[in-house]
Structure formats: C-alpha cells, structure tokens
C-alpha cells in the first residue's frame, strides 16, 4: 500500500483497515530505503508538507530514483532545489518538470492554489539578490502561498521601498533578501507588524566574506521581530514563511 495519508484514509473508510492498524502502519513505515537514499514518505504526515529533494551533490540518476519512489508513495507535487541545468535536462527527459534556471528549482506536478492566511512579500536589496529571492518565492508558492515580489528596493534608494509601503505593511510575512551590509531587513523590520525573515546573500565585495558580513549585520539587527536564516538559504526562508502564513489555517 502507498504510505500516504489519502491512501490510508481510503483504506479505513472502506473497512480494509482499522484506525489502530492505520496508525501502526504509519509508525512502522516512515521511510523507503532505496540504497543510496532513505525517502521520507512519512514527512507530510509529521510536518504537513512532503520531503524536498536537495539537488546539489546528487546525480540526475539518483534524483530520478527518488522521484520515482515519491510518486509510488502518492506524492503529487515534488520540489527539487539547487538543481543544475544539466541535471534538470536529464530529469525532464523522464518526468515532466518546470525548471526555473535563476532559482535553480525544479517542480514536478502542478502549483497549488494559495490557501494561507495572507500574503508573503519577498523583497530584495538589489537585482543581484533575485536568484536567492526567487528560490524563496517559488518555495512559498509551491506550499500554497500568495507571493508578492518587490525586487531592487534596497536602502541605496530608500524611496523605492517606501513606494511599496501598502504591500509590505499588509503582508503576513516579509522575506528580506539582501547582500552588502544587509540593512534592508532592519529597515523593513522597523516598518511592519509582521514577522520578517532576513536572508543574507553572498553578493558583495571582498570584505563581505561571501555573505558572512551580511549575516552578522542581520543577526545584529536592532529591529524587533527579525529572524535570520543562513547565507543564500532562500528555500529555508520560503519554507518558514509558509509555516507562519498557515498558522491559523484549519
């Protein structure tokens, strides 16, 4: 039997399995071992969203095998992050997939309709931050969120951000993506009444140390309500923003 909520619920409804047996089944079969990977078919039940494939370091053949196992377990929408263009081409030859080159994200299956409590705003300091921002935005959309993109609204031209006050002040979560000194997160944090997720990027000159200076600046933000994810971690920001935006969804 496929180890997914829908299949097990159908079995219980048809009398093929008792509730107690269903619970025991789920506890005993949390993953599928395919040798080079242990596919977590239990994650959607535990956390509300299914496992994601991290593409960096995996071969296309390995990812195809993982996708096959996910599909066997009934997973309809599959997200692949940090996916190279070469691997995307090989996977697309086997499965229909939308590949977003800038974000290095592949999506197998359809994008769900938004069902969060509000909207997520993804803002960048500059155009160079867009690849990380798109990883965050697409991740949030895959998890059922309405996303508004505000790109190139950094503090070097503060009027660009202030022209979008209605958008940022009506958001349920704001993701602030910036490199250099990372000041965008603090500025937004001082304007909104919602959580702000700061994403430091590796954009900058030598003294930025690959985003480390931005990370430290964001960690030292004087604005309350700002949390920080790791350097270039757009996926982590989009995932966290989605969970916040679904807190009151029953």
C-alpha contacts under 8 A as a table, 3 or more apart, distances in Angstrom:
res1	aa1	res2	aa2	distance
1	X	7	X	7.56
2	X	7	X	6.33
2	X	8	X	7.77
2	X	72	X	6.62
2	X	73	X	4.67
2	X	74	X	6.46
3	X	7	X	7.11
3	X	8	X	7.12
3	X	26	X	7.16
3	X	29	X	7.31
3	X	41	X	6.44
3	X	42	X	7.39
3	X	73	X	5.43
3	X	74	X	7.55
4	X	7	X	5.67
4	X	8	X	6.38
4	X	41	X	7.06
4	X	42	X	7.44
4	X	45	X	7.76
4	X	73	X	6.05
4	X	74	X	6.17
4	X	75	X	7.71
5	X	8	X	5.32
5	X	9	X	6.00
5	X	45	X	6.87
6	X	9	X	5.14
6	X	10	X	6.17
7	X	10	X	5.15
7	X	11	X	6.30
8	X	11	X	5.01
8	X	12	X	6.31
8	X	22	X	6.53
9	X	12	X	5.13
9	X	13	X	6.18
10	X	13	X	5.04
10	X	14	X	6.15
11	X	14	X	5.20
11	X	15	X	6.27
11	X	16	X	5.04
11	X	17	X	5.57
12	X	15	X	5.15
12	X	16	X	5.82
12	X	17	X	4.77
12	X	18	X	5.67
12	X	19	X	6.41
12	X	22	X	7.31
13	X	16	X	7.57
14	X	17	X	7.69
15	X	18	X	6.75
17	X	21	X	6.00
17	X	22	X	6.31
18	X	21	X	5.07
18	X	22	X	6.14
19	X	22	X	5.03
19	X	23	X	6.27
20	X	23	X	5.22
20	X	24	X	6.25
21	X	24	X	5.05
21	X	25	X	6.02
22	X	25	X	5.03
22	X	26	X	6.28
23	X	26	X	5.21
23	X	27	X	6.27
24	X	27	X	5.09
24	X	28	X	6.14
25	X	28	X	5.23
25	X	29	X	6.15
26	X	29	X	5.42
26	X	30	X	6.40
26	X	42	X	7.28
27	X	30	X	6.26
29	X	32	X	7.53
29	X	42	X	7.50
30	X	40	X	6.20
30	X	41	X	5.88
30	X	42	X	4.62
30	X	43	X	7.80
31	X	38	X	5.94
31	X	39	X	5.25
31	X	40	X	4.40
31	X	41	X	5.15
31	X	42	X	6.32
32	X	38	X	5.37
32	X	39	X	5.05
32	X	40	X	6.67
32	X	41	X	6.96
32	X	69	X	7.80
33	X	36	X	7.79
33	X	37	X	6.14
33	X	38	X	4.36
33	X	39	X	6.42
34	X	37	X	5.55
34	X	38	X	6.12
34	X	39	X	7.52
35	X	38	X	7.23
36	X	62	X	7.65
37	X	66	X	7.46
39	X	51	X	7.91
39	X	66	X	6.81
39	X	69	X	7.31
39	X	70	X	7.33
40	X	43	X	5.78
40	X	51	X	6.33
41	X	44	X	7.21
41	X	50	X	7.43
41	X	51	X	7.38
41	X	70	X	7.12
41	X	73	X	6.71
42	X	45	X	5.51
42	X	46	X	6.40
42	X	50	X	7.88
43	X	46	X	5.01
43	X	47	X	5.68
43	X	48	X	7.16
43	X	49	X	6.59
43	X	50	X	5.35
43	X	51	X	6.05
44	X	47	X	5.32
44	X	48	X	4.51
44	X	49	X	4.29
44	X	50	X	4.25
44	X	51	X	7.16
45	X	48	X	5.65
45	X	49	X	7.51
47	X	50	X	7.70
49	X	143	X	7.64
50	X	75	X	7.48
50	X	78	X	8.00
51	X	78	X	7.96
52	X	78	X	6.70
52	X	79	X	5.34
52	X	80	X	6.04
52	X	81	X	7.52
53	X	63	X	7.41
53	X	66	X	7.99
53	X	78	X	7.81
53	X	79	X	6.30
53	X	80	X	4.66
53	X	81	X	6.30
54	X	58	X	7.82
54	X	80	X	5.90
54	X	81	X	5.05
54	X	82	X	6.20
54	X	83	X	7.53
55	X	58	X	5.50
55	X	59	X	7.86
55	X	63	X	7.39
55	X	80	X	6.21
55	X	81	X	5.55
55	X	82	X	5.06
55	X	83	X	4.77
55	X	84	X	7.51
56	X	81	X	7.81
56	X	82	X	5.46
56	X	83	X	6.33
56	X	84	X	7.67
58	X	62	X	6.24
58	X	63	X	6.68
59	X	62	X	5.19
59	X	63	X	6.41
59	X	87	X	7.18
60	X	63	X	5.13
60	X	64	X	6.11
60	X	87	X	5.03
60	X	88	X	7.62
60	X	90	X	6.35
60	X	91	X	6.29
61	X	64	X	5.10
61	X	65	X	6.30
61	X	91	X	7.92
62	X	65	X	5.16
62	X	66	X	6.34
63	X	66	X	5.00
63	X	67	X	6.09
63	X	91	X	7.73
64	X	67	X	5.09
64	X	68	X	6.15
64	X	91	X	6.22
64	X	94	X	7.70
65	X	68	X	5.07
65	X	69	X	6.38
66	X	69	X	5.16
66	X	70	X	6.20
67	X	70	X	5.02
67	X	71	X	6.14
67	X	78	X	7.48
68	X	71	X	5.21
68	X	72	X	6.27
69	X	72	X	5.02
69	X	73	X	6.38
70	X	73	X	5.13
70	X	74	X	6.55
70	X	75	X	5.44
70	X	78	X	7.95
71	X	74	X	5.02
71	X	75	X	5.06
71	X	76	X	6.64
72	X	75	X	7.42
75	X	78	X	6.95
76	X	108	X	7.83
76	X	109	X	5.91
76	X	110	X	7.98
77	X	107	X	7.21
77	X	108	X	5.71
77	X	109	X	4.54
77	X	110	X	6.35
77	X	111	X	7.63
78	X	107	X	5.87
78	X	108	X	5.04
78	X	109	X	6.48
79	X	105	X	7.23
79	X	106	X	5.99
79	X	107	X	4.94
79	X	108	X	6.58
79	X	142	X	7.77
80	X	83	X	6.44
80	X	105	X	5.62
80	X	106	X	4.91
80	X	107	X	6.35
81	X	104	X	6.15
81	X	105	X	4.68
81	X	106	X	6.54
81	X	135	X	7.93
81	X	235	X	7.64
82	X	103	X	7.66
82	X	104	X	5.00
82	X	105	X	6.13
83	X	87	X	6.61
83	X	88	X	6.47
83	X	104	X	4.93
83	X	105	X	5.80
83	X	106	X	6.78
84	X	87	X	5.32
84	X	88	X	6.10
84	X	101	X	8.00
84	X	104	X	6.29
85	X	88	X	4.96
85	X	89	X	6.27
85	X	101	X	6.77
85	X	104	X	7.53
86	X	89	X	5.30
86	X	90	X	6.62
87	X	90	X	5.15
87	X	91	X	6.18
88	X	91	X	5.16
88	X	92	X	5.94
88	X	99	X	6.79
88	X	106	X	7.12
89	X	92	X	5.12
89	X	93	X	6.45
90	X	93	X	5.32
90	X	94	X	7.19
91	X	94	X	5.41
91	X	95	X	6.03
91	X	97	X	7.69
92	X	95	X	5.02
92	X	96	X	5.44
92	X	97	X	5.53
93	X	96	X	7.44
95	X	108	X	7.30
96	X	108	X	6.32
96	X	109	X	7.79
97	X	106	X	6.31
97	X	107	X	5.45
97	X	108	X	4.62
97	X	109	X	7.20
98	X	106	X	5.59
98	X	107	X	5.13
98	X	108	X	6.55
99	X	104	X	7.25
99	X	105	X	5.89
99	X	106	X	4.40
99	X	107	X	6.46
100	X	103	X	5.62
100	X	104	X	5.66
100	X	105	X	5.24
100	X	106	X	6.23
101	X	104	X	4.85
101	X	105	X	6.84
102	X	130	X	7.90
102	X	131	X	5.05
102	X	134	X	7.36
103	X	131	X	4.80
103	X	132	X	6.34
103	X	133	X	7.75
103	X	134	X	5.26
103	X	135	X	4.71
104	X	135	X	7.30
105	X	135	X	6.79
105	X	138	X	7.97
107	X	110	X	7.76
111	X	141	X	7.16
111	X	142	X	5.56
111	X	144	X	7.82
112	X	141	X	7.57
112	X	142	X	6.34
112	X	143	X	7.23
112	X	144	X	5.57
113	X	144	X	5.76
113	X	145	X	7.62
114	X	141	X	7.28
114	X	143	X	7.97
114	X	144	X	4.20
114	X	145	X	4.50
114	X	146	X	5.40
115	X	144	X	5.45
115	X	145	X	6.14
115	X	146	X	7.91
115	X	246	X	7.83
115	X	249	X	7.92
116	X	119	X	7.27
116	X	144	X	6.46
116	X	145	X	5.39
116	X	146	X	7.34
116	X	242	X	7.60
116	X	245	X	5.37
116	X	246	X	4.99
116	X	249	X	6.72
117	X	172	X	7.61
117	X	245	X	5.63
117	X	246	X	5.98
117	X	247	X	7.85
117	X	248	X	6.82
117	X	249	X	6.61
118	X	145	X	7.75
118	X	146	X	7.17
118	X	171	X	6.64
118	X	172	X	5.44
118	X	245	X	6.40
119	X	145	X	6.53
119	X	146	X	4.90
119	X	147	X	5.69
119	X	148	X	7.15
119	X	170	X	7.95
119	X	171	X	5.33
119	X	172	X	5.68
119	X	173	X	7.03
119	X	245	X	7.46
120	X	140	X	7.89
120	X	145	X	6.98
120	X	146	X	6.22
120	X	147	X	4.84
120	X	148	X	6.27
120	X	171	X	5.74
120	X	172	X	6.02
120	X	173	X	5.01
120	X	174	X	5.76
120	X	175	X	7.41
120	X	241	X	7.13
120	X	242	X	7.97
120	X	245	X	7.55
121	X	147	X	5.74
121	X	148	X	4.75
121	X	149	X	5.95
121	X	150	X	7.18
121	X	167	X	7.38
121	X	168	X	6.44
121	X	171	X	6.16
121	X	173	X	6.46
121	X	174	X	4.75
121	X	175	X	6.12
122	X	133	X	6.62
122	X	136	X	7.58
122	X	137	X	6.46
122	X	147	X	7.11
122	X	148	X	6.21
122	X	149	X	4.99
122	X	150	X	6.05
122	X	151	X	7.78
122	X	174	X	5.94
122	X	175	X	4.71
122	X	176	X	6.17
122	X	177	X	7.40
123	X	133	X	7.39
123	X	149	X	6.08
123	X	150	X	4.55
123	X	151	X	5.42
123	X	152	X	7.52
123	X	153	X	6.99
123	X	174	X	7.41
123	X	175	X	6.15
123	X	176	X	5.04
123	X	177	X	6.01
124	X	127	X	7.20
124	X	129	X	5.99
124	X	130	X	6.70
124	X	133	X	6.80
124	X	150	X	6.57
124	X	151	X	4.85
124	X	152	X	5.40
124	X	153	X	6.10
124	X	154	X	6.59
124	X	176	X	5.96
124	X	177	X	4.62
124	X	178	X	5.58
124	X	184	X	7.80
125	X	129	X	6.81
125	X	151	X	7.00
125	X	152	X	5.12
125	X	153	X	5.25
125	X	154	X	3.66
125	X	155	X	6.97
125	X	176	X	7.78
125	X	177	X	6.37
125	X	178	X	4.78
125	X	179	X	7.12
125	X	182	X	7.89
125	X	184	X	6.23
126	X	129	X	5.57
126	X	130	X	7.33
126	X	151	X	6.59
126	X	152	X	3.99
126	X	153	X	6.51
126	X	154	X	5.97
126	X	178	X	7.00
127	X	130	X	5.45
127	X	151	X	6.51
127	X	152	X	5.24
128	X	131	X	7.30
128	X	203	X	6.90
129	X	132	X	5.83
129	X	133	X	6.29
129	X	177	X	6.54
129	X	178	X	6.11
129	X	179	X	7.01
129	X	201	X	6.75
129	X	203	X	6.98
130	X	133	X	4.78
130	X	134	X	5.84
130	X	151	X	7.05
131	X	134	X	5.18
131	X	135	X	6.40
132	X	135	X	5.13
132	X	136	X	6.50
132	X	177	X	7.40
132	X	201	X	7.32
132	X	232	X	5.83
132	X	233	X	7.04
132	X	234	X	5.05
133	X	136	X	5.06
133	X	137	X	6.07
133	X	177	X	6.15
133	X	234	X	5.97
134	X	137	X	4.86
134	X	138	X	5.81
134	X	234	X	7.45
135	X	138	X	5.46
135	X	139	X	6.06
135	X	234	X	5.02
135	X	235	X	5.64
135	X	238	X	7.55
136	X	139	X	5.22
136	X	140	X	6.23
136	X	175	X	8.00
136	X	233	X	7.92
136	X	234	X	4.19
136	X	235	X	4.98
136	X	236	X	7.34
136	X	237	X	5.87
136	X	238	X	4.23
136	X	239	X	7.60
137	X	140	X	5.19
137	X	141	X	6.24
137	X	147	X	6.48
137	X	149	X	7.64
137	X	234	X	7.92
137	X	238	X	6.15
138	X	141	X	4.98
138	X	142	X	6.09
138	X	238	X	7.66
139	X	142	X	5.18
139	X	143	X	6.47
139	X	235	X	6.00
139	X	238	X	5.28
139	X	239	X	6.41
140	X	143	X	5.22
140	X	144	X	6.64
140	X	145	X	5.59
140	X	146	X	7.83
140	X	147	X	7.23
140	X	238	X	4.72
140	X	239	X	6.11
140	X	241	X	7.04
140	X	242	X	5.60
141	X	144	X	5.19
141	X	145	X	4.85
141	X	146	X	6.38
141	X	147	X	6.60
142	X	145	X	7.36
143	X	239	X	7.69
143	X	242	X	6.54
144	X	242	X	7.65
145	X	242	X	6.58
145	X	245	X	7.53
148	X	167	X	7.81
150	X	153	X	6.75
152	X	160	X	7.85
153	X	157	X	7.00
153	X	158	X	6.95
153	X	160	X	5.09
153	X	161	X	4.82
154	X	157	X	6.09
154	X	158	X	6.29
154	X	160	X	7.39
154	X	161	X	6.84
154	X	178	X	7.81
154	X	184	X	5.94
155	X	158	X	4.61
155	X	161	X	7.80
155	X	183	X	6.88
155	X	184	X	6.16
157	X	160	X	5.87
157	X	161	X	7.72
158	X	161	X	5.45
158	X	162	X	6.42
159	X	162	X	4.92
159	X	163	X	6.06
160	X	163	X	5.38
160	X	164	X	7.29
161	X	164	X	5.54
161	X	165	X	6.98
162	X	165	X	5.27
164	X	167	X	5.45
164	X	168	X	6.57
165	X	168	X	5.31
165	X	169	X	5.79
166	X	169	X	5.35
166	X	170	X	6.07
167	X	170	X	5.47
167	X	171	X	6.47
168	X	171	X	5.36
168	X	174	X	6.96
168	X	188	X	7.93
168	X	192	X	6.90
169	X	191	X	7.19
169	X	192	X	5.26
169	X	193	X	7.22
171	X	174	X	6.47
171	X	194	X	7.02
172	X	194	X	5.64
172	X	195	X	7.30
172	X	245	X	6.39
173	X	194	X	5.63
173	X	195	X	5.27
173	X	196	X	6.00
173	X	197	X	7.61
173	X	241	X	6.15
173	X	244	X	7.34
173	X	245	X	6.90
174	X	194	X	7.30
174	X	195	X	6.54
174	X	196	X	4.83
174	X	197	X	6.22
174	X	241	X	7.77
175	X	196	X	5.81
175	X	197	X	4.72
175	X	198	X	5.91
175	X	199	X	7.15
175	X	237	X	6.88
175	X	238	X	7.73
175	X	241	X	7.53
176	X	184	X	6.50
176	X	185	X	5.28
176	X	188	X	7.63
176	X	196	X	6.94
176	X	197	X	6.11
176	X	198	X	4.84
176	X	199	X	6.00
177	X	182	X	7.98
177	X	184	X	7.61
177	X	185	X	7.51
177	X	198	X	6.07
177	X	199	X	4.66
177	X	200	X	6.11
177	X	201	X	6.90
178	X	181	X	7.91
178	X	182	X	5.18
178	X	183	X	7.67
178	X	184	X	6.54
178	X	185	X	7.73
178	X	198	X	7.91
178	X	199	X	6.45
178	X	200	X	5.44
178	X	201	X	5.68
178	X	203	X	7.76
178	X	214	X	7.77
179	X	182	X	5.27
179	X	200	X	5.62
179	X	201	X	4.62
179	X	202	X	6.03
179	X	203	X	4.79
179	X	204	X	6.04
179	X	211	X	6.55
179	X	214	X	5.85
180	X	201	X	7.99
180	X	203	X	6.22
180	X	204	X	4.83
180	X	205	X	7.49
180	X	208	X	6.45
180	X	211	X	7.52
180	X	213	X	7.66
180	X	214	X	5.98
181	X	208	X	7.86
181	X	213	X	6.78
181	X	214	X	5.06
181	X	217	X	6.44
182	X	185	X	6.55
182	X	200	X	6.54
182	X	214	X	4.97
182	X	215	X	7.48
182	X	217	X	6.19
182	X	218	X	6.10
183	X	186	X	5.49
183	X	187	X	6.43
183	X	217	X	7.45
183	X	218	X	7.29
184	X	187	X	5.19
184	X	188	X	6.18
185	X	188	X	5.28
185	X	189	X	5.88
185	X	196	X	7.22
185	X	197	X	7.73
185	X	198	X	5.63
185	X	218	X	6.84
185	X	221	X	7.74
185	X	226	X	7.25
186	X	189	X	4.88
186	X	190	X	6.23
186	X	218	X	7.33
186	X	221	X	5.66
186	X	222	X	6.75
186	X	223	X	5.38
186	X	226	X	7.52
187	X	190	X	5.32
187	X	191	X	6.72
187	X	223	X	7.69
188	X	191	X	5.15
188	X	192	X	6.37
188	X	196	X	7.58
189	X	192	X	5.83
189	X	193	X	7.97
189	X	195	X	7.89
189	X	196	X	6.15
189	X	223	X	5.28
189	X	224	X	6.67
189	X	225	X	6.67
189	X	226	X	6.17
190	X	223	X	5.55
190	X	224	X	7.53
192	X	195	X	7.99
194	X	225	X	7.47
195	X	225	X	5.43
195	X	226	X	6.34
195	X	227	X	7.75
196	X	225	X	6.20
196	X	226	X	4.76
196	X	227	X	6.31
197	X	226	X	5.87
197	X	227	X	5.04
197	X	228	X	5.71
197	X	229	X	7.24
197	X	237	X	6.38
197	X	241	X	7.43
198	X	218	X	6.78
198	X	226	X	6.66
198	X	227	X	5.98
198	X	228	X	4.67
198	X	229	X	6.41
198	X	237	X	7.73
199	X	215	X	7.86
199	X	228	X	6.12
199	X	229	X	5.64
199	X	230	X	6.75
199	X	231	X	6.48
199	X	232	X	6.50
199	X	233	X	6.60
199	X	234	X	6.83
199	X	237	X	6.98
200	X	211	X	6.25
200	X	214	X	5.48
200	X	215	X	5.24
200	X	218	X	7.30
200	X	228	X	7.82
200	X	229	X	7.47
200	X	230	X	6.83
200	X	231	X	4.92
200	X	232	X	6.05
200	X	233	X	7.92
201	X	210	X	7.83
201	X	211	X	5.37
201	X	214	X	7.13
201	X	215	X	7.96
201	X	231	X	5.29
201	X	232	X	4.67
202	X	208	X	7.55
202	X	209	X	7.81
202	X	210	X	4.55
202	X	211	X	3.89
202	X	212	X	7.61
202	X	214	X	7.95
202	X	231	X	6.61
202	X	232	X	6.52
203	X	208	X	7.81
203	X	210	X	7.00
203	X	211	X	6.48
204	X	207	X	7.75
204	X	208	X	5.55
204	X	210	X	7.24
204	X	211	X	7.17
205	X	208	X	5.63
205	X	209	X	7.76
206	X	209	X	5.84
206	X	210	X	7.59
207	X	213	X	7.48
208	X	211	X	5.39
208	X	212	X	6.11
208	X	213	X	4.97
208	X	214	X	6.74
209	X	212	X	5.34
209	X	213	X	6.37
210	X	213	X	7.87
211	X	214	X	5.15
211	X	215	X	6.16
211	X	231	X	6.17
212	X	215	X	5.00
212	X	216	X	6.25
212	X	231	X	7.44
213	X	216	X	5.19
213	X	217	X	6.15
214	X	217	X	5.04
214	X	218	X	6.20
215	X	218	X	5.25
215	X	219	X	6.16
215	X	228	X	7.74
215	X	230	X	7.36
215	X	231	X	6.65
216	X	219	X	5.01
216	X	220	X	6.18
217	X	220	X	5.13
217	X	221	X	6.34
218	X	221	X	5.07
218	X	228	X	6.68
219	X	227	X	7.62
219	X	228	X	6.43
221	X	224	X	7.75
221	X	226	X	7.36
223	X	226	X	6.47
229	X	233	X	6.40
229	X	236	X	6.82
229	X	237	X	6.50
230	X	233	X	5.34
233	X	236	X	5.42
233	X	237	X	6.53
234	X	237	X	5.17
234	X	238	X	6.17
235	X	238	X	5.17
235	X	239	X	6.06
236	X	239	X	5.16
236	X	240	X	6.13
237	X	240	X	5.24
237	X	241	X	6.01
238	X	241	X	5.12
238	X	242	X	6.15
239	X	242	X	5.18
239	X	243	X	6.47
240	X	243	X	5.17
240	X	244	X	6.35
241	X	244	X	5.14
241	X	245	X	6.08
242	X	245	X	4.95
242	X	246	X	6.21
243	X	246	X	5.20
243	X	247	X	6.30
244	X	247	X	5.34
245	X	248	X	7.72
246	X	249	X	5.12
